[in-house]
């Protein structure tokens, strides 16, 4: 193993260089596009995580921190931790999405082409759910006080995304993970999309989102997105005879069995949605008025 690479940045006040992190050089130069992408993403993620930690430390530190009351300090610390968690969720989701896309393009390099491969990529509910997670958490990580009227800052939208990514993790763990054994880079992408992102996002939703706004009437509204997705899968599959998930494969199972499977997943969405509403109400009651 060769010498470590030291990455330095200038301090925001003194201008002197301080070491942020040291990363070991790879003894073997990566050859494939996927390997190079993994190395670059690991480096970028490490730098972003260190920079985010430094920013949060500065915002809560220095002389201003000492002049604040205990309650205000607690509020600032909580807001910083929530933003940091949102940043981690965003990095995991985006990293897994980009890695999966790179792997798909590499696999389809001599096949259907980038255009059709992209359509296939976007035909997975897992990909769409992780994309929604990224759209919700990136603004929450960047802005200290995100606009409350922004679409991806609304309580019902954030809860709906929690429902979609949560069901994604449940269905994959219960049904799909036994059907294959991903290895190498594919294992990392698979773990990020189906395990890490669902757990991290639901955790962030529990501790970092305002609660008390959800109603049972929101559950049928949340079903519109998976309903539209199901319609897209069936229409596309009828044309190209390709289905993203085996339990939706009309050619192999028949329309009657696929309909039963779809109803089963629909029931899961409804039950999980009701659980989210119940959790939202419980958390709203447990939190003091000034800490949401």
Buried (B, 14 or more C-beta within 10 A) or exposed (E): EEEEEEBEBEEEEEEEEEEBBEBEEEEEEEEEEBBEBBBEBEBEBBBBBBBBBBBBEBBBEEEEBEEEEEEEEEBBBEBBBBBBBBBBBBBBBBBBBBBBBBBBBBEBEEEEEEEEBBEBBEBBBBBBBBBBBBBBBBBBBEEEEBEEEEEBBBBBBBBBBBBBBBBBBBBBEEBBBEEEEBEEBBEBBBBBBBBBBBBBBBBBBBEBBBBEBBEEEBBEEBBEBBBEBBEBBBEBBEEEEEBBBEBBBBEEBEEEBBEEBBEEBBEBBBEBBEEBBEBBBEBBEEEEEEEE
